[in-house]
Amino acid sequence: MTVHPVDEKLPALKMATSGLQHVAAMYAGVVAPPLIVGAAIGLSATELTFLTGACLFTAGLATFLQTLGFWKIGARLPFVNGVTFAGVAPMTAIVASTDDKSDALPIIFGAVIVAGLLGFLAAPVFCKAVRFFPPVVTGSVITLIGVSLLPVAFGWAQGPDPRADDYGSTTYLTLAGVTLLIVLLLRRFTRGFVKQIAVLIGLIAGTLVAIPFGVTDFSPVAQADVVGFPTPFHFGAPQFQLAAILSLCVVMVVSMTESTADMLALGEIVERPADEKTIAAGLRADTLGSALSPLFNGFMCSAFAQNIGLVAMTRIRSRFVVAAGGGFLVLMGLCPMAASLIAVVPRPVLGGAGVVLFGSVAASGIQTLVRAGLDKDNNVLIVAVSLAVGIIPITAPGFYHAFPETAKIVLDSGISTGCVTAVVLNLLFNHLGKGGEAQDVTHPMEAGQEIAAVR
């Protein structure tokens, strides 16, 4: 019996190195939210390290739920889960509105628990949106995911601190360029396993190149403890405040929308299309992981789009590889010294590798659009407008400045706004008859031959 590449179990060494490559690609995204929120609260260096380790630990647990799964929980696709960045703004707003900063984290944790549980209950209904995602929609969304992530890579390439005088210096940009060049050369002139872990090798080589420039900082390794466990409710028992709960429920809706788009994108890339059942199971894993995360002092979890690029580029589609990455995340949460090894990689080096990773996602979206029937005027309009709406937060960051903060949580997510726009326009142009009656919606992974039939 032939095993699908998604369910393939690779040799131990290949599994470990490929899993570590996934961790390296998403590490900065996991640790950024706790660092930002912890700094806003005024946590000490020790407490900040604890909070970061807790988020790594819970990201590993959420990744296990998503990749390995049990019962009707887990998409069982090569998805890395971690702290969603969509929650940073509302969490910092909660911190700012809390008089006693020691209550901020318990209030956040209480809101995350409620939002996660409500999302878990809503997953079976939310997943039905999959039938409104034909290739013209999924292609637009996948492209937007890649385009939306590229500014992250460009920011990393310029240095670790946007407020520093040397931000964007030639040294940082050169290191990013050298890392990118190393990855490209490895992808061009090597074969087999070395080619597949080109990003990991590029990160290691880029870090070594950065040492003479004084950019590589090994102090986190020297200062880190060997063993540490995220004690349950370390910062206090969760508190439940309505305003905070409503705020993070909005974030949960945004997160579930992006996760749905991510699952559709990854299903296309690994050639196992995500149907309603898969998406419902994936959303249950996201939301259950979020609800359990505060128990170990973690934040809301969601699928990490940047790792889709790694799957697309390496063509290693095994979910067990990503589960191995989840194992590394758990170990990092239990061993701060191990976590600090990844922290040694300079931000510009991550930026150089990120250009390849995130650009690969956008390229996958373009490949999907090629099969979406762009010879039809209606589809061209859908793609044009949804991409335009989706890149507003990138090209005009202050565009929605006059809107309420709650609305901006959604509007400032180009993936979410672009996704909603594509779905609505697809219904308007391709599935509403002359009498206003909705036509049958095709399977999301079938090409656009049916479009002519509904005109």
MARDO-489831 format. One record per atom (N, C-alpha, C): x, y, z. Coordinates in steps of 0.02 Angstrom, whole numbers, plus 32768, in hexadecimal, padded with zeros to 4 digits. Layout:
<pts>
XYZ;...
</pts>
This chain:
<pts>
802A7FC48000;800080008000;802C803F8000;801E806C7FD1;804780A97FCB;803480DA8002;806780F48022;805C81258058;8061816B803A;803181958049;803381DA8032;806E81FD8052;80918229802D;80CB824C8049;80BD8270808B;807F82858096;806D82A680D5;807482768110;806682368104;806782048139;80A881DC813B;80D881F08113;811881CC810F;814481DA814C;816281A58166;819181AB819E;81D881A58183;81FD81DB8188;824181DF816C;827381C2819D;82B181B48186;82E7819E81B3;82F281D081EB;830981B98224;830E81E28260;833682228255;8371821C8236;839C8257822C;8379828B8200;835C827381CA;833982A1819C;82FD82C081BE;82DA829981E6;82A082B2820B;82B682EA823B;82ED82DE825F;8304830E8292;831C834F8272;8346834A823F;836283868220;832C83AE81FC;82FF838B81DA;82C883AE81B8;829983CF81EA;828D83AD8222;826383CA8256;828484078275;82C58404827F;82EA843D829B;82E88478826B;82E8846A822B;82E4849F81F9;82A284C481FF;826C84A0820D;822B84C08217;822D84ED8255;824D84D6828A;825284FD82C8;827A853D82BB;82B185368296;82DA85718287;82B385A5825F;8288858D8232;826285BA8207;822D85E1822E;821285C38263;81DA85E48286;81EC85FD82CB;822985F382E2;823C86048326;822F864E8336;824586798309;823E86C18317;81F586D5831D;81C986B582F6;818286C382FA;816386AD833B;817D86788359;8162865F8398;8177868A83D3;81B7869F83D3;81D086C3840E;81C0870D840C;81B0872983D1;81A2877183CE;8166878683F8;812C876583F4;80F3877B841D;8100877B8468;811C87458486;8129874984CE;815C877F84E0;818D878A84B5;81BE87BF84C3;819D880484C3;8170880F8492;814E8850848D;811F885A84C8;80F5882884D6;80C4882E850C;80E788318550;811B88078558;814088078597;8162884985A4;817D8867856F;819D88A88577;816A88DE8589;812E88DA856C;80F9890A857B;80E4890685C4;80E588C985E0;80D388C08626;810B88D68655;814988D1863C;818388E28665;819F88A68689;819A886B866A;81B5882F868A;82018832868F;821C881386C2;8264880F86C9;828087E08694;82C287E1868B;82E187B68658;82D2876D8666;82D3875A86A5;82C5871486B8;827D870186A6;824D872D86B7;8207871F86A8;81FA8720865D;821E874B863A;8216874F85F1;822F870F85D0;826786F585E9;828186B685D0;8250867E85DD;8232867F8619;8201864C862B;81C4864E85FC;81AA868A85EF;8170869385C3;817F867B857C;81BB868B8564;81CF86768521;81D4862A851D;81F3860B854F;81F885C28551;81B485A18554;818585BF8579;814285A4857E;811F85A5853A;812A85DB8514;810B85E084D1;812985AC84A1;816A859F84A7;8189856B847F;816C85268491;8164851A84D2;814984DA84EA;810284CF84D0;80D7850284D7;809284FA84C2;808C84F78475;80BA85188452;80BB85138409;80C984CB83F4;80F684A98419;81058463840B;80C984378417;80A58443844E;8069841B845D;803484268427;802A84648412;7FF8847483DF;800B8454839C;804C8452838E;806484328351;805683E78352;805F83C7838B;804D83808392;800383768383;7FD883A183A0;7F90839B8394;7F80839F8349;7FA283CC8326;7F9383D982E0;7FAF83A282B2;7FEB838A82BF;800B835A8292;7FFA831282A1;7FF982FF82E0;7FEB82BA82F4;7FA082B08300;7F8382DD8326;7F3C82DE8332;7F2182A28359;7EE382A7836B;7EBE82708389;7E74827E837F;7E4C8249837C;7E04824F8371;7DF8827D8335;7DD082B1833C;7DC182E08306;7DE88320830D;7E22831C832D;7E4B8357833A;7E8D83508314;7E9F838282EC;7EDE838282C8;7ED38377827E;7EED83A58254;7EE8839E820B;7F13836581F1;7F4583518219;7F74831C8205;7F97832E81C4;7FAA836D81C1;7FD28389818B;801283A681A9;804683B18180;808583CC819C;8081841581B0;805B842281E5;8050846581FE;80768472823E;809B84A88242;80B984BF8281;808984F182A1;807C84E882E0;805185168305;807A853F8337;8067857D833F;808985A7836F;805F85E38381;807C861183A7;8057864C83BE;804586788382;80048688837C;7FEF86B38345;800086FC8353;801C871D8322;803087638329;7FF387918329;7FBA87778310;7F7D87A0830E;7F6787B58353;7F7C87908387;7F6787A183CA;7F9387D383EE;7FCB87E783CF;7FFA881383F1;7FDA88578401;7FBB887683CF;7F9E88B983D9;7F6888B9840F;7F37888C840D;7F04888D8442;7F21887A8486;7F53884F8488;7F71883C84C9;7F96887784E7;7FBA889C84BE;7FDD88D884D9;7FAA890D84ED;7F70890F84CA;7F3B893D84DE;7F1E892A8522;7F1888E9852D;7F0088D0856E;7F3288E485A5;7F7288DC8596;7FA688EF85C6;7FA1893985D7;7F98896385A3;7F9589AB85AD;7F5889C085D7;7F21899A85D1;7EE489AC85F6;7EE0898D863B;7F128966864D;7F138946868F;7F3C896F86C0;7F1E898686F5;7F4189AF8726;7F7989888749;7F68894E8761;7F9A89238782;7FB688F3874E;7FF389008738;801188D98702;8018888F8714;8019887F8753;801E88388767;7FDE88128754;7FA888368747;7F6988168733;7F64880E86E7;7F91882E86C2;7F8A882F8679;7F8C87E9865A;7FBF87C2866C;7FC4877F864F;7F8A87528663;7F75875186A4;7F3A872886B5;7EFB873C868D;7EF2877D8681;7EB887948659;7EBE877C8611;7EFB878185F5;7F07876885B1;7EFA871E85AD;7F1586F985DD;7F0D86B085DD;7EC3869C85E2;7E9D86BF860C;7E5686B08612;7E3186BB85D1;7E4286F285AE;7E228702856E;7E3586CE8539;7E7386B88539;7E8986868508;7E6486448513;7E5B86308552;7E3885F28561;7DF185F48546;7DCD862B8554;7D878630853D;7D84863284F1;7DAF865A84D1;7DB0865F8488;7DC0861B8469;7DEE85F68487;7E0085B5846D;7DC685838472;7DA4858284A9;7D6C855484B2;7D3285658483;7D2385A5847B;7CEF85B9844D;7D0285A88405;7D4085B283F4;7D5885A083B1;7D53855683A5;7D62852E83D8;7D5E84E583D2;7D1684D083C2;7CE684EF83E4;7CA084DE83D8;7C8884F68393;7CA6852C837B;7C918549833B;7CB2852782FF;7CE684FF8309;7D0C84E282D2;7CE184BC829F;7CB1849182B4;7C89846C8283;7C6084998255;7C4D84D4826D;7C2885038244;7C57852B8218;7C8E85428236;7CBE856D8214;7CDC854981D8;7CE6850781DE;7D0984E181A9;7CE184DD8169;7C9F84E9816C;7C7584E38131;7C86851980FD;7CAC854A8112;7CC1857E80E2;7CEE856280AC;7D08852480B4;7D3785088084;7D188504803E;7CD784FA8039;7CB984F37FF7;7CB785357FD1;7CC7856B7FF3;7CCA85AC7FD2;7D1185BF7FBF;7D3E858D7FB9;7D85859A7FAA;7D9B85747F6C;7D8185867F30;7D9B85697EF3;7DE285837EE5;7E04856A7EB1;7E4A857E7EA5;7E5585C97E9E;7E2385ED7E82;7E2D86357E7B;7E3286577EBF;7E11863A7EF1;7E1486557F35;7E53863B7F58;7E5E85FA7F57;7E9885DE7F7A;7ED985FA7F5D;7EDC86017F1B;7F18861C7EFC;7F2686637F13;7EF1868C7F17;7EF986D17F2E;7F1086D27F77;7EF386A67FA0;7F0486A67FE7;7F4B868D7FF2;7F5F86587FCF;7FA3863E7FD5;7FD686737FC1;7FC886957F8A;7FF486CB7F73;7FF987017FA8;7FC087147FC6;7FC087477FFA;7FE787318038;7FE386F18049;800886D98082;805386E68078;806C86D4803C;80B286DE802D;80C58727802C;809C8750800A;80AA87988004;80A887B98049;807887A48073;807187C280B5;80AB87B180E3;80CA877780D7;810287638101;8145878180EB;814A879480AD;818A87AF8094;81A287EC80BB;8176881C80CE;818E885480F7;81AE883E8138;819888048154;81B787EA8190;820087D98182;820C87B7814A;825087A58137;827A87E4812B;825D8816810A;8282885480FD;82938878813E;82648876816E;8272889481B0;82AA886F81D4;82A9882D81D2;82DF880681F1;8322881781D1;8322881E818E;8360882B816B;8381886C8180;835A889B8199;837688DD81AB;839288E081F2;838688AB821A;83A388AA825C;8370889B8292;8387889282D0;835A887E8306;833088B78324;834788F5831E;8326892C8340;831989668311;82DA897282FD;82CA89A982CF;82DD89EE82E9;82E689F4832C;82F68A358349;83418A42834C;83698A0F833C;83B28A168340;83CD8A3E8306;84068A5E8311;84248A8782DD;843D8A5E82A2;84508A1F82B0;846B89F5827A;843689CB8258;83F789D88266;83C189B28246;83C289BF81FB;83C4898981D4;83C9898F818C;840E899E8172;84418994819C;848689A28187;849D89718151;84D28984812F;84ED895880FA;850589158116;851B89158155;853188D68174;84F788A6817A;84C088BD8194;84868892819C;846C887A8158;846688A88129;844C889680E8;847B886680C3;84BC886E80CD;84EC884180AE;84E687FB80CB;84DD87F6810D;84D487B4812C;849587928112;846087B9810A;8422879D80EF;842D878580A7;845187AE8080;845F879C803B;848B875E8035;84BD87588060;84E9871E8060;84C286DF8071;849686E380A4;846D86A980B6;84408694807D;842086C6805D;83F686B78024;841E86957FEC;845A86AF7FDF;848586937FAB;8498864B7FBB;84A9863E7FFA;84BC85F9800E;848285C98002;844685DE8016;840B85B3800C;83FF85A67FC2;840585DA7F9A;83F985D37F52;842D85A57F32;846C85AD7F45;84A185827F29;849785397F3D;8484852E7F7C;847784EA7F92;843C84CB7F6D;840984F37F62;83CF84DA7F3D;83E084CC7EF4;840F84F27ED9;842184EA7E92;845384B27E85;848584AB7EB1;84BD847F7EA1;84C284407ECD;849384367EFA;849483F87F22;845783CE7F12;845883917F2B;842083637F1F;840C83417F5F;83D2831F7F5A;83BC82F57F91;83B1831A7FD2;83C882FB8008;83BB8314804B;83D983598058;84168363803F;843783A48049;840E83DC8029;83F283CE7FEF;83C883FF7FCE;838A840E7FF6;836E83DB8015;833183E3803B;833B840C807B;837684088099;8382842E80D7;83AE846B80C9;83A88484808B;83D084BE8078;83C584FA80A5;8387850480BC;8378853D80E7;839C8536812A;839A84FA8147;83BB84EF8187;840684FA8181;842484DF814C;846C84E98140;847A85338136;844F85558111;8458859D8106;845685C48147;842985B18175;842585D381B5;846485C981DE;847E858B81DE;84BB857C8203;84F685A181E5;84FC859E81A2;853485BF8180;8530860B8189;84F486278183;84EB866F818C;84FE868581D2;84ED865C8204;84FF866B8249;854B866C8252;856C863C8234;85B586398239;85D586758216;85BA868881DC;85D486C281B8;85CB870281E1;859687048209;85878741822F;85B5874B826B;85D787158281;8600871982BE;8636875082B9;865D87538283;86918787827F;867587CE8280;863687D6826D;86178818826C;85FB882D82B0;8601880082E1;85E9880F8324;859D88108329;857B87F182FA;853287F182F9;851687B58320;853C877F8322;852587428344;85318749838F;84FB874183B5;84FF874983FE;84F487058420;852886EC8440;852386AB8462;851186B284AC;850686EE84C3;84F786F7850A;84B786D48520;848386CF84F5;844786AA850B;845686628520;8486864384FE;849885FD850F;84B985FB8554;84E7862A8560;850B862A85A0;84DD863A85DB;84AA866285CF;847E86778606;844386498612;8436861C85E2;83FA85F285E7;840385B88617;83CC85A58638;83CC856A8663;83CA852B8638;83E284F58654;83E184B5862F;839C84978630;837A849A8669;8339847C8670;830884AF868C;82CB84AF8670;829784DB868A;825384C18673;822184C6869D;81DE84AE868A;81AC84E68693;818084F08661;814D85258667;81188512869A;8124852386D8;80F68514870F;80B0852D86FF;807C85038705;8038851986F6;80248557871E;8006858686FA;7FED85C58718;802385E78742;805E85EA8725;809786098747;808A86528758;80658674872D;805886BC8737;801686C9875B;7FF686958772;7FB7869D8797;7F7D867B8773;7F48866E8798;7F0C864E877C;7EEC867C8749;7ECF865F8714;7EB0868986E0;7E7786B386FB;7E7186EF86E0;7E3A871C86F1;7E10872886B2;7DCF873186BC;7DA287368682;7D80877A8681;7D9687A48651;7D7987E68648;7D5987EA8604;7D1C88038600;7CF5880185C3;7D1788248589;7D3288618595;7D518887855E;7D8C88618540;7DB58843856B;7DEF881D8553;7DD887DF852D;7DA387BE8546;7D8A87828525;7D6F879384DF;7D4887C984DA;7D2E87DD8499;7D6687EE8468;7D9988118481;7DD188248457;7DF587E7843A;7E0287B58464;7E26877A844C;7DF9874A8427;7DB7874F8430;7D8987288406;7D8D874083BD;7D94878283B4;7D9D879D8371;7DDE87828353;7E138781837C;7E5387668365;7E4B871C8352;7E2386F78378;7E1886B08369;7DF786A88325;7DC686D38315;7DA586CF82D4;7DD886DD829C;7E02871082A6;7E37871F8275;7E6686E3826E;7E7986C782A6;7EA8868E82A6;7E8986528282;7E498645828E;7E28860C826E;7E2186178223;7E158656820F;7E11866681C7;7E54865981A6;7E8B867181C5;7ECD866881A9;7EE0861E81A9;7ECE85FA81DD;7EDE85B281E1;7EBA858C81AA;7E7B859F819D;7E56857E8166;7E7A85898124;7E8E85C88118;7EB385D780DA;7EF585B180D8;7F1785AD8111;7F5885898113;7F4F853F8105;7F1985218121;7F0E84DA8116;7EFE84CB80CD;7ED784F780AE;7EC984F08067;7F0884F6803E;7F3285268050;7F728530802D;7F9F84F38035;7FA784DC8071;7FD384A3807D;7FB88463805E;7F76845A8060;7F5884208040;7F66841E7FF6;7F6684597FD7;7F77845E7F90;7FC0844C7F84;7FEB84667FAE;8033845B7FA5;804784127FAF;802A83F17FE1;803D83AB7FF0;8011837A7FCA;7FE583947F9F;7FB9836A7F75;7F8C833D7F9E;7F7383597FD6;7F3E83397FFC;7F0C8370800D;7EDE837F7FDE;7EB083B77FE7;7E8B83B5802A;7E8683EE8049;7E6683F3808B;7E1B83FB8081;7DF583C88096;7DAC83CC8091;7D9083E680D3;7D4D83E780D9;7D2D84018115;7D4283DB8153;7D478399814D;7D5A836F8186;7DA08380819E;7DCE8388816F;7E1483988180;7E1883DD81A1;7DF5840E8184;7DF88452819F;7DD8845581E4;7DA0843181EE;7D8184308230;7DB084138264;7DD383DC8252;7E0283BD8280;7E3D83EB828D;7E54840E8259;7E8B843D8262;7E798478828E;7E3D84928285;7E2684C982AF;7E1C84B382F7;7E0684758301;7E00845C8346;7E4584598367;7E7884458340;7EBC8442835C;7ED48488836E;7EC984B88341;7EDC84FE834F;7EBC8517838F;7E7A850F8392;7E55852C83CA;7E608508840C;7E6684C58408;7E74849F8445;7EBA84AF845E;7EE984B48430;7F2D84C88443;7F2E850C8464;7F04853A844A;7F00857D8467;7EE2857A84AD;7EAD855284B5;7E8B854E84F6;7EB8852F852C;7EE285008518;7F0F84DF8547;7F4F85068554;7F6185318524;7FA185558528;7FA9857E8568;7F7685A3857F;7F7E85CB85BC;7F8C85A185FA;7F79856185FA;7F8885368633;7FD385368640;7FFB85398609;80448539860F;8061857E85FF;803785B28606;804E85F785FF;805D860B85B7;803885ED8587;804185FD8541;800686268527;800D863F84E9;7FDA866884CA;7FB486418495;7F8886648471;7F5F8646843D;7F8A86298405;7F7A85ED83EE;7FA285CA83BB;7F7E85C98378;7FA585C88343;7F8A85C48300;7FBE85A682D2;7FA8858F8297;7FD685738266;800685A9824E;804585968242;807885C5822C;808085C381E0;806C85FA81BF;806D85FB8176;80B385F6815A;80E58610817E;812986108162;814485CA8156;812C8599817D;814485568174;812685348137;80F0854F811D;80D5853680DE;8108853F80A7;812C857880A9;816085848077;81978550807A;81A8853A80B6;81DC850780BE;81C584C580A0;818684B380AB;816B8476808D;816B847B8041;815684B68028;815384C07FE0;819884BC7FBF;81CA84D67FE1;820D84D87FC5;823184967FC9;822E84758003;82548437800D;823083FA7FF1;81ED84007FEA;81C383C87FD5;81C4838E8007;81DA839B8043;81D583698079;819083738098;81628345808A;811C834F809B;8106832880D9;8133830380F7;812182D8812F;810B8301816C;80D082F18187;80B9831281C4;80E382FD8200;810382C481FB;812C82AD8233;816C82D6823A;818382F38202;81BC83218205;81A9835E822F;816D83798223;815783B38249;814983A08291;81318362829C;8128834B82E1;816B83488305;81A0833482E0;81E3833582FE;81F7837C8310;81E483AD82E5;81EF83F382F6;81CA84078335;818C83ED833D;816683F9837A;818A83DD83B7;81AB83A283AD;81D2838583E4;820B83B283F9;822C83D183C7;826383FF83D7;8248843C83FD;820D845483EA;81EF848D840C;81E1847D8455;81C684418461;81B9842B84A6;81FA842884CE;822E840B84AF;826F840684D1;828C844B84E0;8283847A84B1;829B84BE84BD;827784DE84F7;823584CE84FD;820F84E98535;822684CC8577;823F848E8575;8256846D85B1;82A0847985BF;82C4848F858A;830C849B8590;831C84DF8572;831A8514859A;832785578581;836A855E855C;839B85378570;83DC853A854E;83D685238506;83AE84EF84F9;83A484D884B5;837F850C848C;834E852C84AB;832885618489;8356859A8475;838685A9849F;83B285E28492;83E085D58456;83EB85968443;841585888409;83F785A483C9;83B5859D83C3;839385BA8389;83948606838C;8391862083C9;8392866883D2;83D4868783BC;8408865E83B6;8449867783A2;8448868E8359;841D8670832F;841B868182E8;840986CB82E1;843486F382C2;8426873B82BC;83E887488292;83C4877C82A1;8387878C827E;839387978232;83CA87B8821D;83D487BF81D4;83DD877C81B0;83FA874C81D3;8402870981B5;83BD86E981AB;839286F181DD;834D86D981D5;832A86FC819B;8338873C8194;83198762815E;832D87498119;836D87398111;8384871F80D1;836286DD80BE;835B86B180F0;8339867180E4;82EF867C80D9;82D386AD80FD;828B86BB80F8;827586D180B3;82A186F3808E;82908708804A;827F86CB8020;82A686968027;829A86588001;825A8636801A;82538631805B;821A860D8078;81D8862E8066;81D4866F8073;819486928069;8186869D801F;81BB86A87FF8;81B286AE7FB0;8198866E7F92;81AB86357FAE;819385F47F96;814885ED7FA0;812E86097FD6;80E686077FE2;80C1862F7FAC;80DA866B7F9E;80BB86947F6A;80BD86717F26;80F586507F18;80FC862C7ED8;80CA85F37ED4;80BE85D17F0C;808C859B7F0E;804785B67EFF;803885F27F19;7FF886127F0B;7FF086227EC1;8025863A7EA2;802386497E5B;8018860A7E32;803785D27E46;802C85937E25;7FE3857E7E28;7FC485897E62;7F7D85797E69;7F5285A67E3D;7F6385E67E39;7F3D86157E0F;7F4186037DC6;7F7985E77DB1;7F8185D37D6B;7F4B85A07D58;7F3785777D88;7F0485437D7C;7EBE855C7D8B;7EB7859B7D9C;7E7685B57DB3;7E4B85D27D7C;7E6285D07D3E;7E3A85EC7D08;7E3F86377D03;7E7C86517D00;7E85869A7CFC;7E7886B67CB6;7E64868A7C89;7E4E86A37C47;7E0786BF7C4B;7DE786B57C85;7DA386CF7C90;7DA887147CB2;7D8587447C98;7D8787887CB3;7D73878A7CFC;7D4087637D0E;7D2887647D53;7D6087517D84;7D85871D7D72;7DBB87057D9E;7DF487387DA3;7E01875A7D6C;7E35878D7D6E;7E2287C47D9E;7DE287D87D9E;7DCA880C7DCC;7DCE87F47E14;7DBC87B67E20;7DBF879B7E64;7E06879E7E7F;7E3687867E56;7E7C87867E6B;7E9687CD7E75;7E8687F87E45;7EA0883D7E47;7E8A88617E86;7E49885E7E95;7E2E88847ECE;7E4388657F10;7E4088227F15;7E5288017F54;7E9C880B7F65;7EC888097F32;7F0F88177F3F;7F1988607F54;7EF5888D7F32;7EFC88D47F43;7EE688E17F8B;7EAD88C47F9F;7E9588CE7FE3;7EC488AE8015;7EDF88738004;7F0B884F8031;7F4D8870803E;7F668897800E;7FA888B68019;7FA288FD8035;7F6589148043;7F5E89578062;7F85895D80A2;7F80892D80D2;7FA789358110;7FF289378105;8009891C80CC;8051891C80BE;8067895E809F;80428973806C;805689AF8046;803F89F08066;800989ED808D;7FEF8A2980AF;7FDC8A1780F6;800E8A0F8122;800189F68167;7FCF8A1F818F;7FCA8A608181;7F9B8A8981A7;7F588A928186;7F498A6A8155;7F0C8A72812D;7ECD8A708157;7ECC8A45818A;7E908A3C81B3;7E968A5F81F7;7EBD8A9381FB;7ECB8AB2823B;7E8D8ACF825D;7E5A8AE28235;7E1F8B018252;7DEC8ACE826C;7DF98A8E8260;7DCA8A5B8276;7DD68A4882BF;7DA28A2C82E1;7DAC8A168326;7DE289E1832B;7E0189DC8366;7E3789AD8370;7E2189658362;7DE489548376;7DCB8910836B;7DC689018321;7DAE893182FA;7DA8892782B1;7DED89218291;7E1D894682AB;7E608945828E;7E8289018298;7E6D88DB82CA;7E89889882D4;7E7E886F8295;7E4288768278;7E318851823B;7E4E887481FE;7E4388B681F9;7E5688DA81BD;7EA188DC81B2;7EC888DB81E7;7F1188DD81E0;7F2F889881CF;7F05886681C9;7F1B882481B2;7F0A881E8168;7F3C882A813D;7F30882780F5;7F1887E380DE;7F2F87AF80FF;7F19876B80ED;7ECE876480F8;7EB6877C8130;7E6F87768140;7E4487A08112;7E5687E08109;7E2E880C80DE;7E3087F58096;7E6A87E0807F;7E6F87C8803A;7E4787888030;7E48875D8063;7E23871E8060;7DD8872B805C;7DBF87568088;7D7887668088;7D6387878046;7D8D87B4802D;7D7E87D57FEE;7D7A87A37FB5;7DA987757FB2;7DA987437F7C;7D6C87167F7F;7D5887027FBC;7D1D86D77FC4;7CDE86FC7FAE;7CD687397FC4;7C9A87607FB3;7C96876D7F68;7CCD87827F4A;7CCD87917F03;7CC287517ED9;7CDD87197EF0;7CD286DB7ECC;7C8886C87ECD;7C6786D17F06;7C1F86C47F09;7BF986F47EDC;7C0C87327EDD;7BE987657EB5;7BF087597E6A;7C2D874B7E54;7C3A87467E0C;7C2E87007DEF;7C3986CD7E17;7C3986897DFB;7C01865C7E13;7BDE86707E49;7BAD86417E64;7B68865E7E72;7B5B869A7E5A;7B1886B77E60;7AF986BC7E1B;7AC2869A7E12;7AA1869A7DD1;7A7D86DC7DC3;7A6086E07D89;7A3E871E7D76;7A05872F7DA5;79E686FA7DC1;79B087057DEF;79C6870D7E36;7A0A870E7E41;7A2587167E84;7A2986D57EAA;7A1B869C7E89;7A1F865C7EAB;7A6686427EA8;7A7E862B7EE1;7AC286127EE5;7AC885D17EBD;7AFD85CC7E96;7B0B858F7E71;7B3485607E9D;7B3985217E87;7B6184F17EAC;7BAA85087EAF;7BC885037EE9;7C0D85177EF2;7C3984DA7EE7;7C6B84E17EBF;7C9484A77EAD;7CC484957EE5;7CE2845A7EDE;7D1484447F0F;7D4E84747F0C;7D6B84867F45;7D9F84BB7F47;7DDE84AA7F20;7DEB846B7F12;7E29845A7EF1;7E2084487EA8;7DE484537E8D;7DD984467E46;7DE484877E20;7E0284817DE5;7E1384BD7DBE;7DD384DE7DA4;7DDB85167D81;7DA385417D73;7D7985307D37;7D7584F07D22;7D4E84E17CE7;7D0384EC7CF4;7CEE84EA7D33;7CA784F17D42;7C9085397D3F;7CBD85687D3A;7CAA85AE7D3D;7C7E85C17D02;7C9085A77CC7;7C6885B67C8C;7C21859D7C93;7C1885677CB7;7BD685497CBE;7BA685737CE7;7BC0859C7D13;7B9485C17D40;7B8786087D27;7BA386187CEE;7B98865C7CD3;7B5486607CB1;
</pts>
